[in-house]
């Protein structure tokens, strides 16, 4: 109502008593259409004053008293509306000059004005700056050219359209077009026809000309030269007419908008190139990457890709590539997680090559660990079920793969593996020469790792001293060295016992309670004997573990350091849990601890840790601590 009233009075100052009379008449006239106006029928002055004070508290109006003692309200929105009306006039008549900041009264409230410097702020405003309604933007130029005003709701594309209209009007006057065309042709020899065609397009097909500017290209130089020549000509004049001032203002707007579109086109091209390089990076070994690694991808020059595109671009790329591509169809980029919660991304086309690579690496690890375990058992004249039973052998291979090759285990157990079999991987398998499916099902771990139970057993036996192969001698030695087991009562309840040390548990077979307790005591005594060799006098096992921990785990971030320590400890506990049933107090010595620690440190998970010697000592001490505290 205030805006309507100021428009009718053609003044931003409202005399409140007169406004109350107007409001009362308005309420009587439109009461049936707007029943809420009933509050203004009887003496509305108190209600109006109350509402005006609220508007003043929100900095939307200013209350004053005139020389006659009457209450008045200054409505800044009056100028916003007038300037918006001026731009409607410019839309119809290009010769109407821009509104200038000098047209506002001296006391105009600053909260209704937002200054914009064309050299620094315009690009940010175009890309989504503050578009709050009901205020004015003051566009300031780099020289003494008067700043122009435009309402905040006016789009910058529309402002550019007004500026182009004024330049188009200038070129139609006298011989301006021929003059500018000649200067541009002299500055660009060999491009005479291009310049002529672009000028014709600008004057006859404005929409196509504007579209060409947004896409930069050859039009960038056209606008750059034309704006520069016009500005140079008028810079020589000391006194300029309002039309000439408006032309210079338009040239600045076009010049900086042209530079903005050029920069945007270059940024878009850089982003597209960087995203292509990002896609190529996924095709390089090791083929699987976590998000932290992805953010550190670089181009061929070593420049980080993140920076050539934004975080939102990277997120959009990941979401698009990992999104569902159809029923029973894998997306181009698949995701899998390891047991410790790490999340990795992998191209669908690289699943088979990755599995082949990991199987080649995992075969060495699994073969070495199985050979060492079986060698120690056979050396003690003992055996395990995995030596004789293929099903138990498969379980052992899976357990070793889970501990020693966690990435391979995670990939083979990922949710996309069944879909890969269903989708068909024949061409990928033929191309790589490596099969992972048989009759639509994943092959066994022993097949994938090319581990033959009989061959491994034979190879392990070959490693034994020669007299183990002589039946008479080996039988005599076995009689004295093989551990005695008490006879079992038929009525005895048999079952697994639990080793509890922190989170450590393992099966101890079907020994009697007394035998189990005796075995635990023997292991504890052996661990304490080894502790004396590992821990120097005057120190303790806990101090030595802590000192070795600080040597190999030098991570600065406390949380990351704690997580790494727990990962290593969990790996040690899992490994000891699996082989606990093979440990006997009589054979558990320093050499066995060395073998166990070396096998653990040589796994891919721990080979990444640089200080190997400190880690090896830590693993030995931690194993002794676990076995010393068997409960």
C-alpha positions, 0 to 999 in steps of 0.5 A: 500500500505504501508503494502504491501510495508513493507511486500515486503521489510521485514522492517517496515521502508519505505524510502519515495522516494523509496516508491514513485517510487514503487507506480508510477510503481504500478499505471502504471501496475494496472491503468486500474483496478484501475483508482484512481491510476492516481494521482500517475503517475506523480511525486507522491511525493507531494501527498504521503507526504500529505497523509503520514502526515494525517496518522501520524496525526491519529497516524498510522505511524511515519515520520522521516529522516535517516542519509542520509537526506531522509524522512522515515516512520515507519509503526507499522502495519508491526509488527501486520502483522508479528505476525498474520503470526506467529499465522498462523504458530502456527496453522500448527505447534504447536511447534512454540513458541508464539511471545514475547513482547521482539521481538518489537523494543524499540520505538514501539508506545504505541497506537498500544499496549493494555496491558492485565493482565491475572488475572484481564482483560482476563475475561472482554475481553472474554465477549466483550472487545475492539476488535479494529483491527490493534493493538496488545494485550500484555498478561501479566502473574502473575510471571516472565513468558514473556508476549505474543503478539497476534493481536486484531482480534484473538479470545480468543477461538482461543488463547485457542485452540493454548494453548491446542495444545501446552499442547497436544504436550507436553503430546505426548512427552516421558512419559509426559502423563503417568507421569501427569496421575499418579500424577492426579490419586494419587491426586484424588483417586477413579476417575482413570477411569474418569481421564484416559477417559478425557486424552484420549478425550483431545488427540483424540477428541479436539473439545469435550474436549473444549466443556466440558471445556466451560460447566465446570462440572467435567472437571473443576477439571481435567484442574485445576489439570493438569495445576497445576502439569505442572506448578509446574514441570517447575517452578523448572527449572531456564533455560527454552527453548523457547518450555518450556516457550511456554508451561508455557504460554499455561498452564496459558492461559488454567488455567485462561480460565478454571476458567472463564468458571467455573465462567460463568457457576456458574453465569448462574446457579445463574441467572437461579435460580434467574429468577425462583425465580422472576417468583415465586414472581409474584405468591405471594400476593398482585399479582400486582407489579410495576417496583420499587417493582419488582426490590426489590424482594428477594429470600428466604434468603432475598438477592435481586434478582437484582444482581443475574441477570442483568437489561437486564435479568429483561427487557428481562424477562418482555418483553418475558412474556408480549409479545403477545402469539397469536390472542385473547390470553393473554400473561402470564404477563399482564399490567394495569395502574391506573388513576394516571399513575402507571403501574402494572404487574400481572400474567394472572393466578392471575387475578381472585384471585386478583379480588376476593381479591380486591372485598372483600376489596372493599365491606367493603369500598363501603358499609361503604361509601354508608351507611354513605352518605345515613344515613346523607341524611335520617337523614335530611329527604332527598333522592337521586336517587341511593336509588330508581333507580338501574341504578343510584345505579350502577353509585354510586358504580362505582364512589365509587370504582374508588375513594376508590378502585382504583386498583380494578377499574383499573383491571376491566377496563383494556384492558385484561378483555374482552380478558380474557372473550373471552379466557375463565376463567371458570376453574379459576372461579371454582377453586376460587369459584368466578365469574366475568363474566356472559354470556361472559360479566363482571358482574356489580360492585354491583354484584361483590361487593355483594351490594344489594341496598334494603338491604343497604337502610334497614340497613341504616334506622335501624341505624336512631333514633327510632322516624324516624320510627314513621310516625306521629313524623317523618312527623312533624319533617321533616316538620320543618327540611326539607330544603325549595325549592322555586317553580320553574317556568315552563319557567325557564331554568334548568341545572347543576351549577358548583362549581369551587374551583381550579379543583373542579366541581359538579352538584347542581341539578335544583335549581333556580339561586337565590336558588343556590346562596343562597345555596352556601352562606350558605355552605360558611358561614358554612365552615367559622364557622367550620374554626374558630373551626379548626384554632387557633387564630393568625394563618390562614387556609393556615398555618395550611394546610401547617403545617399538610402537612409537618407532614404527607408527609415526602417524601424527594424527592421534586418531589415525595412529590409534586406528593403524595400531588397532589394525596391526594388533587385530591382524596379529590376533587373527593370525595367532587365533588360527594357528594356536592349535598348532602351538605346543609349549615344548616346541614354542621357542624363539625360532618359532616366534621369529617365523611367526613374526616374519610371516606377518610382517611380510604380508602386503598389509604390513609391508607398506609400513616403512620401519620394518625392523621396529615392526618386526620386534613389535610383532614378536613382543605382541605375540609373546604378550598374547600367549603369556596372558592365555586365560 
